[in-house]
Amino acid sequence: MSELPEYMRYPGVWDIADEADPESVINYLAWILDEPDRAESAAQHLRWLSIGMHFLTIGNVADEHGATIDKVELNLWHEAYPPTEANVIGGHAHSRDMELQFLADPRARQTVTWIDLLAPKAPDFGLAQVQERQLAILHKVDHGDGFGPVYNPRLLGSRRVLETVIEIPPRARQYFSSLKIHEVAYQGPGTGVTVQRQGRHERADLNSSQGLVAYKGLSPDEALEVTEQRRDLVAARDGGIGDGGKLVASTVLVRSPDFRPKDMDQRSVAVPPDRFGELAEGAIRSLERLMGRKAISHDRGRQVPHNSLETPNQAGRVELRLEDLSPELQADVEKARQLAGSSAFPAGKRTKVGAVLRAGEATYGGTNIKRRAWNDTTCAERMAVDRALGEGVQKIDSLVVCVDDGSGRAAAPCAECRGIIMEAAVSLGQEDLAIYLVTTTDSRDAGIVYKTSVSELLPMSFETRKASL
């Protein structure tokens, strides 16, 4: 038996399969990323399917002949890697019963489309859910190398189908009967993770002519055609099963009317080496948001729970990515970072701060300036607020604050600035004001934006005194 790859030597990998919770998946991915050899090993085994999914086999059990009898995968989804045009519409069926656990950013969703084949001459009765699709078959050949099967798609013809779409929220379990045709898609933000447990037993009878008719919905003529295709595939010298291959299933496939089998990937493909790190880091961030805190163990060498708050002024925050923000706010973040870089420090203070206040289309910037005089610091936030009020702004939309204090972490405004910001908001008739906290591009939290509000940072401030302000 060959030695396990580095990335599969994690002791709790089957626990992940049995009890897939966000923390266990975070810890597993962080454990891989902690060691370059593990990360390189995982990158070499990460595969891409044109339905828009990357998969990494994390546990595999084979029989004495080397055929897989049980398997666990991490399926990684991201908006940046959508399905190819040949696979935008449609679904497939398994020859095993599958179980999936969906884990992602709380705002993400998986959509599952259940697909029923209608009889060849069935009317649609004007139902919007009835669609014209191409019916095909995948003759899956497994070579036992862990890279997934060769598909060998064959077209059967046009069929009407009935499609029912449901949304699956994070933390949901999904059971896929081997009798059911389905399509799974991902809707971000962030990187989604599905822990997939493959059923233990291949249902060989479902691949027979009788099974294809009785349980898969094929017509007798279609089932006969599939049986002949299987026989020809086994017998073919060129383009057939090949040495070491095993025909494991004939899977029903439903695709868009313009689908052509030659457009479909014949097999999962390798991806650039850096993609695993990108997806793993993204998955960790998504799952931390799902938990509302960071995992305690294997957190890239850090043992700090997220909800212990590394600094007191990060309370009430929501963690976002820069790309989650509107284009206007992204521009404000960039401007705040530039202002932080230009902060003036005659007295040698190290902390640099830039702030950008947005009021409609207008923005007002500020930097912190350290002086030796009494009341010696002009804060960036105060400078931005005073500039806006001085120009007669009637409503403040947001405030972006960038801090560079050498820690690599974002930080919230100081106590005096919180009072100034709150007073400005209340004086304009606003009950609250969104504040976005970032740090510089070369810091540890460079890709993270913390969204909070002045009411979170300064609770019970002027609420009882609004009438007198």
C-alpha positions in Angstrom: 0.0 0.0 0.0 1.4 3.4 -1.0 2.3 5.9 1.7 -0.3 8.6 2.5 0.3 12.1 1.1 1.5 14.6 3.7 -1.8 16.5 3.7 -3.7 13.3 4.6 -1.8 12.5 7.8 -4.0 14.7 10.0 -5.2 12.5 12.9 -8.8 13.8 12.9 -9.7 13.6 9.3 -12.4 11.0 9.8 -13.8 12.9 12.7 -14.2 15.8 10.2 -16.2 13.5 8.0 -18.4 12.2 10.9 -18.9 15.5 12.6 -18.1 18.3 10.1 -18.2 21.5 12.1 -16.6 24.7 11.1 -13.9 24.6 13.8 -12.7 21.1 12.8 -12.4 22.1 9.1 -10.6 25.3 10.0 -8.1 23.4 12.1 -7.5 20.9 9.4 -6.9 23.5 6.8 -4.7 25.6 9.1 -2.8 22.4 10.0 -2.0 21.9 6.3 -1.0 25.6 5.8 1.3 25.5 8.8 3.8 23.3 7.0 5.0 24.0 3.5 5.4 20.3 2.7 1.7 19.7 3.7 0.5 22.7 1.7 2.5 21.6 -1.4 1.2 18.1 -1.0 -2.4 19.4 -0.9 -1.8 21.7 -3.8 -0.6 18.8 -5.9 -3.8 16.8 -5.2 -6.3 19.6 -5.5 -8.5 19.0 -8.5 -10.9 21.2 -10.5 -14.3 20.2 -12.0 -15.9 22.4 -14.6 -19.2 22.5 -12.6 -17.4 25.2 -10.5 -15.9 23.0 -7.8 -12.5 22.1 -6.5 -12.2 18.9 -4.6 -9.5 17.4 -2.3 -9.8 13.8 -1.1 -9.0 13.8 2.6 -9.8 10.2 3.4 -9.9 7.1 1.2 -10.6 3.4 1.9 -9.9 0.9 -0.9 -10.7 -2.8 -1.2 -8.1 -5.5 -1.9 -8.2 -4.6 -5.6 -7.5 -1.0 -5.1 -11.1 0.2 -5.8 -12.5 3.0 -3.6 -15.2 1.7 -1.3 -15.5 4.8 0.9 -14.2 8.4 0.5 -14.4 11.8 2.1 -13.8 15.0 0.1 -13.5 18.7 0.8 -15.4 20.5 -2.0 -14.2 24.1 -2.3 -16.4 26.7 -4.0 -15.6 30.3 -4.9 -17.3 32.9 -7.1 -13.9 33.6 -8.9 -14.1 30.0 -10.3 -17.6 29.7 -11.8 -18.8 26.7 -13.9 -17.7 26.7 -17.5 -20.2 27.5 -20.1 -20.6 23.9 -21.1 -21.8 23.1 -17.5 -23.8 26.1 -16.5 -27.2 24.3 -16.6 -27.9 20.8 -15.6 -27.5 18.0 -13.1 -26.4 14.4 -12.6 -27.2 11.4 -10.6 -24.9 9.1 -8.5 -24.8 5.4 -8.1 -24.1 5.8 -4.4 -26.0 7.5 -1.6 -24.1 10.7 -0.7 -24.0 12.9 2.4 -22.8 16.5 2.3 -22.4 19.1 5.0 -22.3 22.7 3.8 -20.1 25.2 5.7 -19.6 28.8 4.5 -20.0 32.5 5.3 -23.4 33.0 6.9 -24.5 35.0 3.8 -23.6 32.3 1.4 -26.0 29.7 0.0 -25.9 26.5 -2.0 -28.7 26.0 -4.4 -29.8 22.4 -5.1 -31.9 21.8 -8.2 -33.9 18.5 -8.1 -34.5 17.2 -11.7 -37.2 14.8 -12.7 -37.2 13.3 -16.2 -40.6 13.4 -17.8 -41.9 10.8 -20.2 -40.7 11.4 -23.8 -44.1 12.6 -24.9 -45.3 14.2 -21.7 -47.0 17.6 -22.0 -45.7 20.5 -20.0 -49.1 22.0 -19.0 -47.6 25.4 -19.2 -45.5 24.9 -16.0 -42.5 27.2 -15.8 -40.5 24.5 -14.1 -40.7 22.3 -17.2 -37.6 22.8 -19.3 -36.2 21.3 -22.5 -32.8 19.7 -21.8 -30.3 17.4 -23.3 -30.1 13.9 -21.8 -26.7 12.3 -21.7 -24.9 9.6 -19.8 -21.5 9.5 -18.2 -19.7 6.2 -18.3 -17.3 6.7 -15.3 -14.0 4.9 -15.4 -11.9 4.9 -12.3 -8.1 4.4 -12.6 -7.6 4.2 -8.9 -5.2 7.2 -8.8 -7.3 9.5 -6.6 -7.8 12.1 -9.4 -11.4 11.2 -10.1 -13.0 9.2 -12.9 -12.8 9.7 -16.7 -16.4 10.6 -17.6 -16.8 9.4 -21.2 -20.0 11.4 -21.9 -22.5 10.2 -24.5 -25.5 12.1 -25.8 -28.9 10.3 -25.7 -31.2 13.1 -27.0 -33.6 15.8 -26.0 -36.0 15.4 -23.0 -38.3 17.5 -21.0 -37.5 17.8 -17.3 -39.2 19.2 -14.2 -36.8 21.4 -12.1 -37.3 22.3 -8.5 -34.8 24.7 -6.9 -34.2 25.0 -3.1 -31.6 27.0 -1.1 -29.3 25.4 1.4 -28.0 27.6 4.2 -24.6 27.1 5.9 -24.4 24.3 8.5 -27.1 22.3 6.6 -26.7 18.6 5.9 -27.7 17.3 2.5 -28.6 13.7 1.6 -28.5 12.7 -2.1 -30.3 9.5 -3.0 -28.6 7.5 -5.8 -32.0 7.6 -7.5 -32.2 11.4 -7.8 -30.8 13.7 -10.5 -29.6 17.0 -9.0 -27.4 20.0 -9.5 -25.5 21.8 -6.8 -24.3 25.4 -7.2 -22.7 28.0 -5.0 -23.6 31.6 -4.3 -21.0 33.5 -2.4 -19.6 35.6 -0.8 -16.3 34.0 0.2 -15.2 30.5 -0.2 -17.7 27.7 0.7 -16.7 24.3 1.9 -18.7 21.1 1.5 -17.6 18.0 3.4 -18.7 15.1 1.1 -19.0 11.6 2.4 -19.3 9.1 -0.5 -21.7 6.2 0.0 -20.0 2.9 0.9 -21.7 0.7 -1.7 -22.0 1.2 -5.4 -25.5 0.3 -6.5 -24.5 -1.8 -9.5 -28.1 -2.8 -10.3 -28.9 0.8 -11.0 -26.6 0.6 -14.0 -28.4 -2.3 -15.6 -31.0 -1.8 -18.3 -33.8 -2.5 -15.8 -32.4 -0.2 -13.2 -31.9 2.7 -15.7 -35.6 2.3 -16.7 -37.2 1.7 -13.4 -35.2 4.0 -11.2 -33.3 6.5 -13.4 -36.2 7.4 -15.7 -34.8 6.3 -19.0 -36.9 4.9 -21.8 -36.3 1.2 -22.7 -34.7 2.4 -26.0 -32.4 4.8 -24.1 -31.5 2.1 -21.6 -30.6 -0.3 -24.4 -28.4 2.4 -26.0 -26.6 2.9 -22.7 -26.0 -0.8 -22.3 -24.5 -1.0 -25.8 -22.3 2.0 -25.1 -21.0 0.3 -22.0 -20.2 -2.9 -23.9 -18.4 -0.9 -26.7 -16.4 1.1 -24.1 -15.1 -2.1 -22.4 -14.2 -3.7 -25.7 -12.6 -0.6 -27.4 -8.9 -0.6 -27.8 -8.6 3.1 -28.4 -10.4 5.5 -26.1 -11.7 2.7 -24.0 -11.1 1.8 -20.3 -7.4 1.3 -20.7 -5.0 -0.5 -18.5 -5.9 -0.4 -14.8 -9.3 1.2 -15.4 -12.6 0.0 -14.0 -16.1 0.9 -15.3 -17.8 1.9 -12.0 -21.0 3.6 -13.1 -23.2 4.9 -15.8 -24.5 8.2 -14.5 -27.4 10.1 -15.9 -26.5 13.7 -17.0 -28.9 16.6 -17.8 -27.5 19.6 -19.6 -28.6 22.7 -21.6 -30.1 22.3 -25.1 -26.8 23.3 -26.8 -24.7 20.9 -24.8 -22.1 18.9 -26.7 -20.2 16.0 -25.0 -16.9 17.1 -26.5 -17.2 20.4 -24.6 -17.2 18.6 -21.3 -14.0 18.0 -19.4 -13.2 14.3 -19.7 -11.8 14.4 -16.2 -11.0 16.6 -13.3 -7.9 18.7 -14.0 -5.0 20.0 -12.0 -4.9 23.7 -10.9 -2.1 26.2 -10.4 -0.1 25.4 -7.2 -1.0 28.7 -5.4 -4.8 28.1 -5.7 -5.0 25.7 -2.8 -3.6 28.4 -0.4 -6.0 31.0 -1.8 -9.0 28.7 -1.3 -7.9 27.4 2.1 -7.3 30.9 3.5 -10.6 32.0 2.1 -12.4 29.0 3.6 -10.9 29.7 7.0 -12.1 33.3 6.9 -15.6 32.2 5.8 -15.9 29.6 8.5 -14.6 32.0 11.2 -17.4 34.4 10.2 -19.8 31.5 10.4 -18.6 30.7 13.9 -18.5 34.4 15.0 -14.9 33.8 16.3 -11.6 32.2 15.3 -10.8 28.6 16.0 -8.8 28.1 19.2 -6.3 25.4 18.0 -4.2 25.2 14.8 -4.9 28.9 14.0 -1.6 29.5 12.1 0.3 29.2 15.4 -2.0 31.6 17.3 -4.1 30.3 20.3 -6.3 33.3 20.7 -10.1 32.9 20.4 -11.7 35.5 18.2 -14.2 36.6 20.8 -11.5 37.3 23.4 -10.9 40.5 21.4 -7.2 41.1 20.9 -7.8 44.8 21.6 -10.7 46.2 23.6 -11.6 48.7 20.8 -12.6 45.9 18.3 -15.9 45.2 20.0 -19.1 44.9 18.0 -17.3 44.3 14.7 -18.3 42.3 11.6 -15.4 41.0 9.6 -15.6 41.6 5.8 -13.3 41.3 2.8 -12.3 44.4 0.8 -14.2 43.0 -2.2 -17.4 42.9 -0.1 -17.5 46.7 0.0 -19.0 49.0 -2.6 -16.6 50.6 -5.2 -17.0 53.9 -3.3 -16.0 52.4 0.0 -13.1 50.5 -1.6 -11.9 53.8 -2.9 -12.3 55.3 0.6 -10.2 52.5 2.0 -7.4 53.2 -0.5 -7.5 56.9 0.3 -7.4 56.3 4.0 -4.4 54.0 3.6 -2.6 56.7 1.6 -3.4 59.3 4.2 -2.0 57.0 7.0 1.2 56.8 5.0 1.5 60.6 4.9 0.8 61.2 8.7 3.1 63.8 10.2 5.1 63.1 13.4 7.4 65.9 14.5 7.4 64.4 18.0 8.3 60.9 16.7 5.1 59.1 17.6 4.9 55.8 15.7 1.2 55.3 15.2 -0.1 56.5 11.8 -3.7 57.1 11.1 -5.7 58.1 8.0 -9.5 58.7 8.0 -12.0 59.3 5.2 -15.5 60.5 5.8 -18.0 60.1 3.1 -21.1 62.3 2.6 -22.8 61.4 -0.7 -20.4 61.9 -3.5 -18.0 64.0 -1.4 -15.2 62.7 0.8 -13.2 64.5 3.5 -9.8 63.1 4.6 -7.7 63.5 7.7 -4.4 62.4 9.2 -3.2 62.3 12.7 -0.5 64.9 13.6 1.6 64.7 16.7 3.0 67.9 18.3 5.0 68.8 21.4 2.5 71.4 22.5 -0.2 71.0 25.1 -3.2 69.1 23.7 -0.6 67.8 21.4 -2.4 65.5 18.9 -4.8 66.2 16.1 -6.6 62.9 15.3 -7.3 61.9 11.8 -11.0 61.2 12.5 -11.5 64.6 14.1 -9.8 66.3 11.2 -12.1 64.6 8.7 -15.3 65.3 10.8 -14.4 69.0 11.3 -13.7 69.4 7.6 -17.1 67.9 6.7 -19.0 70.0 9.2 -17.2 73.1 8.2 -18.4 72.6 4.6 -22.0 72.3 5.8 -22.5 68.5 5.3 -26.1 67.5 6.3 -25.6 63.7 6.4 -22.6 61.5 7.0 -22.7 58.1 5.3 -19.6 56.4 6.6 -16.2 56.8 8.1 -13.1 54.7 7.1 -10.2 54.6 9.6 -6.8 53.1 8.7 -4.4 52.5 11.6 -0.7 51.5 11.3 0.7 51.0 14.8 3.1 48.2 14.0 0.9 45.4 15.3 -0.5 44.4 12.0 -4.1 44.8 13.3 -6.8 47.3 12.6 -7.9 49.5 15.5 -10.9 51.7 16.3 -10.9 55.5 17.1 -9.8 56.7 20.5 -12.3 57.6 23.2 -12.2 61.3 22.4 -12.8 60.7 18.7 -15.7 58.4 19.4 -17.4 61.2 21.3 -16.7 63.7 18.5 -18.0 61.3 15.8 -21.2 60.5 17.9 -21.9 64.2 18.6 -21.5 65.0 14.9 -23.9 62.3 13.9 -26.5 63.2 16.5 -26.3 66.9 15.7 -27.2 66.0 12.1 -30.2 63.9 13.3 -28.6 60.5 12.7 -29.0 57.8 15.3 -25.9 55.9 14.1 -23.0 56.0 11.7 -21.1 53.1 10.0 -17.4 52.9 10.7 -15.0 50.7 8.7 -11.6 49.8 10.3 -8.7 48.7 8.2 -4.9 48.6 8.4 -2.2 49.0 5.8 -1.6 46.7 2.8 1.6 45.2 4.2 0.0 44.2 7.6 -1.3 40.9 8.8 -5.0 42.0 8.5 -4.4 43.7 5.1 -7.3 41.9 3.4 -9.8 42.3 6.2 -12.3 45.2 6.8 -14.0 45.4 10.2 -17.4 47.0 10.0 -18.7 48.5 13.3 -20.7 51.7 14.2 -20.3 54.6 16.5 -23.2 53.3 18.7 -21.3 50.0 19.2 -18.1 51.9 20.1 -19.8 54.4 22.3 -23.0 52.9 23.7 -25.5 55.0 25.7 -23.7 58.2 24.8 -26.1 61.0 23.8 -29.3 59.0 23.5 -31.0 60.7 26.5 -29.7 64.1 25.6 -30.6 64.4 21.9 -33.2 67.1 22.5 -30.6 69.4 24.1 -27.9 69.1 21.4 
